Amino acid sequence: MSSSPTPSPLRVASYNLRGLKDDPGRAAAVVRAVDPDVLLLQEVPRYPGSSYAIAALARDCGLLWSGRTRLVSGTSLMTNLRVESSDSQDRRLRVGLRENPRSYTLASVRRTGGPWVTVVSVHLSLDGDQRVEHVRTVLDEVQDDPRVPGTGPLVVGGDLNESADGPAWRLVADQLVEVSDDRPTFPAARPHRRIDALFSRGHAGVVPGDPALLEGLDLAAASDHVPVWVDLSY
């Protein structure tokens, strides 16, 4: 009797696009080099007509974008044809009057033969207290969502706008395993701060992204952040 093939690892990446204010072609080259199954995005542009720019970026990256995750705030995600995906959702986060809107984006994805994995893209506030409040909201809402198995595989990633010793970062790390590598991600021209990360639960193994994939690419011309990515096996 032949056994079922082992599912390929799920490659999840996170990338802050800085509103595509830099060179979208260079950003697409970075994404193609990483070749993610799922790309969690932050600072997706929201100006009138920007959906055309995002769709063009998705085509250049060889990824799919639903076109429905842009109106609430600047988080979004794209997926590779290698994975099956549910519809993505934007969910608002509470902010003060006249403050920049905040949200998180959620979807479920799977590789052939693998489990459904809930993936969440976050871009936390510049305000420290608000970062903690938003992390609590995201984790509580995901936990209470009947469509998300309480102990099922989950990946949360994005731009946390603080370092690993910050309270919001620690709050995520208390519930999930930090799986991205300990490398600086900002600013791309001369990285010296690690403010982007990926966290996971339910995985059996993890291989952090190999920075050699980005050698020779003009990261600073693509965005002010460096992407992070991991291969997760289940």
matplotlib code that plots the C-alpha trace (Angstrom):
import matplotlib.pyplot as plt

x = [0.0, 1.5, 1.6, 0.4, 3.2, 4.4, 3.0, 5.5, 6.4, 4.3, 6.4, 5.0, 6.5, 5.8, 6.7, 5.9, 5.5, 5.7, 2.6, 4.5, 6.2, 9.5, 10.1, 7.3, 9.4, 12.2, 9.6, 8.2, 11.8, 12.3, 9.0, 9.9, 13.2, 11.5, 8.8, 6.3, 3.1, 1.5, 2.6, 1.4, 1.5, 1.6, 1.2, -0.7, -1.7, -5.2, -5.4, -8.1, -7.2, -4.4, -6.1, -4.7, -1.2, -1.7, -3.1, -0.1, 2.3, 0.5, 0.9, 4.6, 5.1, 3.3, 0.7, -3.0, -4.7, -8.4, -8.9, -11.2, -8.7, -7.8, -10.8, -10.5, -6.8, -3.3, -2.9, -3.5, -2.2, -1.4, -1.2, 0.5, -1.3, 0.4, -2.0, -5.7, -7.1, -10.3, -11.5, -9.4, -11.0, -10.1, -11.0, -10.9, -9.0, -10.1, -8.2, -8.8, -10.5, -8.4, -5.9, -4.7, -7.0, -5.7, -6.8, -5.6, -6.1, -7.0, -7.4, -7.0, -4.6, -3.2, -0.8, -2.0, -2.3, -1.6, -3.8, -5.7, -3.5, -4.9, -2.7, -2.9, -1.2, -0.8, 0.7, 0.8, 0.5, 3.3, 1.7, 2.9, -0.3, -2.3, 0.1, -0.7, -4.4, -4.4, -2.4, -4.9, -7.8, -6.3, -5.4, -8.8, -10.8, -8.9, -9.3, -13.1, -13.7, -15.7, -14.1, -10.6, -9.9, -8.9, -5.7, -5.3, -2.2, -1.9, 0.6, 0.7, 3.2, 3.9, 5.4, 5.2, 6.8, 8.7, 11.6, 11.5, 11.7, 8.5, 5.3, 3.2, 5.9, 6.2, 2.4, 2.4, 5.4, 3.7, 1.0, 2.9, 6.4, 8.6, 9.7, 11.4, 15.2, 16.9, 18.0, 17.3, 14.6, 14.6, 15.6, 16.3, 19.2, 21.1, 19.1, 19.7, 16.3, 14.2, 10.6, 9.1, 8.5, 6.5, 5.0, 3.3, 1.6, 0.8, 3.8, 6.0, 9.2, 10.5, 13.3, 13.9, 14.3, 17.8, 19.0, 21.2, 18.0, 18.1, 21.8, 22.3, 18.8, 18.4, 16.3, 16.4, 14.9, 12.0, 10.8, 12.2, 11.7, 13.3, 10.9, 10.9, 9.9, 9.9, 9.2, 6.7, 6.1, 3.0]
y = [0.0, 3.3, 6.1, 9.6, 12.0, 14.4, 17.9, 20.5, 23.1, 26.3, 29.3, 32.4, 35.8, 39.3, 42.5, 46.2, 47.9, 51.5, 52.3, 51.4, 54.8, 53.2, 51.1, 48.5, 46.6, 46.2, 45.1, 42.5, 41.2, 40.8, 38.9, 36.6, 35.8, 34.8, 32.9, 32.7, 30.6, 33.3, 37.0, 39.0, 42.7, 46.0, 49.6, 48.6, 51.9, 53.1, 56.2, 56.3, 53.9, 52.2, 48.8, 48.8, 49.3, 46.4, 44.1, 44.9, 44.1, 40.8, 39.9, 40.9, 38.8, 35.8, 35.9, 36.3, 39.2, 39.2, 42.9, 43.0, 43.8, 47.4, 49.6, 49.1, 49.8, 49.0, 45.3, 42.7, 39.4, 37.5, 33.8, 31.5, 29.2, 26.4, 26.9, 26.8, 29.8, 31.1, 34.6, 37.1, 39.4, 42.8, 43.5, 47.0, 47.8, 50.6, 53.9, 57.4, 60.2, 61.5, 58.7, 56.6, 53.6, 50.2, 46.7, 43.2, 40.7, 37.1, 34.1, 30.3, 28.5, 25.0, 23.1, 19.9, 17.2, 19.7, 21.2, 24.5, 27.2, 30.5, 33.4, 36.9, 40.1, 42.9, 46.4, 47.8, 51.4, 53.8, 54.3, 51.7, 51.4, 51.0, 48.3, 46.2, 46.8, 45.8, 42.6, 41.6, 42.3, 40.3, 37.3, 37.3, 37.7, 34.9, 32.7, 33.4, 32.9, 29.7, 29.3, 29.2, 25.9, 26.8, 24.8, 24.7, 26.0, 29.8, 32.2, 35.9, 38.2, 41.7, 45.1, 45.3, 48.8, 47.7, 45.4, 42.0, 43.5, 45.5, 44.6, 44.0, 41.7, 39.8, 39.4, 37.7, 35.6, 34.4, 32.7, 31.8, 30.7, 33.3, 31.5, 34.2, 34.8, 37.3, 39.7, 43.4, 44.4, 48.2, 50.5, 48.5, 50.8, 49.9, 47.6, 47.9, 47.4, 44.2, 45.3, 42.7, 39.1, 35.9, 33.9, 30.5, 27.6, 24.1, 23.5, 20.5, 22.1, 25.5, 26.7, 30.5, 32.2, 32.2, 35.8, 34.6, 34.6, 38.4, 38.8, 41.2, 42.8, 46.6, 46.2, 49.9, 50.8, 48.4, 49.5, 50.8, 47.3, 44.0, 41.0, 38.1, 34.5, 31.0, 27.5, 25.7, 22.0, 20.3]
z = [0.0, -1.0, 1.6, 1.0, 0.1, 2.8, 2.2, 1.1, 3.7, 3.7, 3.0, 4.8, 4.2, 5.5, 3.8, 4.5, 1.1, 2.3, 0.2, -3.0, -2.8, -3.9, -7.0, -7.4, -9.9, -7.4, -4.7, -7.0, -7.7, -3.9, -3.6, -6.6, -5.0, -1.7, -3.7, -0.8, -0.7, 1.4, 1.5, 4.4, 3.5, 5.4, 4.2, 1.1, -0.7, -0.2, -2.5, -5.2, -8.0, -6.0, -6.6, -10.1, -8.7, -6.2, -8.8, -11.1, -8.3, -7.7, -11.4, -11.3, -8.2, -9.7, -6.9, -6.5, -4.8, -4.1, -4.6, -1.6, 1.2, 1.0, 2.1, 5.8, 6.3, 4.9, 5.7, 3.0, 1.7, -1.5, -2.2, -4.6, -6.9, -5.0, -2.1, -1.6, 0.2, 1.7, 1.1, 3.1, 5.6, 6.9, 10.5, 12.0, 15.1, 17.4, 17.0, 18.3, 16.4, 13.4, 14.0, 11.1, 10.6, 11.7, 10.8, 10.5, 7.6, 8.0, 5.8, 5.8, 3.5, 2.9, 0.7, -1.0, 1.6, 4.5, 7.2, 7.0, 8.5, 9.6, 8.6, 10.0, 8.8, 11.3, 11.3, 14.8, 15.9, 16.6, 20.0, 22.6, 24.6, 21.4, 20.1, 23.2, 22.9, 19.3, 19.9, 22.6, 20.2, 17.4, 19.6, 21.3, 18.1, 16.4, 19.5, 19.6, 15.8, 15.3, 11.9, 13.4, 15.4, 18.9, 18.7, 15.0, 13.1, 13.2, 11.8, 12.8, 11.2, 10.2, 11.2, 15.0, 15.2, 18.2, 19.1, 20.8, 24.3, 23.7, 25.6, 22.4, 20.9, 24.2, 24.3, 21.0, 21.9, 25.1, 23.0, 19.8, 18.9, 17.3, 14.1, 12.0, 12.3, 14.6, 11.9, 11.6, 9.1, 9.2, 7.5, 4.4, 3.4, 6.5, 8.7, 12.5, 14.0, 14.0, 14.0, 11.6, 12.6, 12.2, 15.0, 14.8, 16.6, 15.5, 13.2, 13.4, 12.1, 10.9, 8.7, 8.8, 5.5, 3.9, 3.5, 0.5, -1.6, -1.4, -2.4, -5.3, -4.9, -4.2, -1.1, -0.3, -3.7, -3.1, 0.3, 3.6, 5.2, 4.5, 4.2, 6.6, 5.8, 7.1, 5.8, 8.2, 8.1, 9.6]

ax = plt.figure().add_subplot(projection="3d")
ax.plot(x, y, z, "-o")
ax.set_aspect("equal")
plt.show()
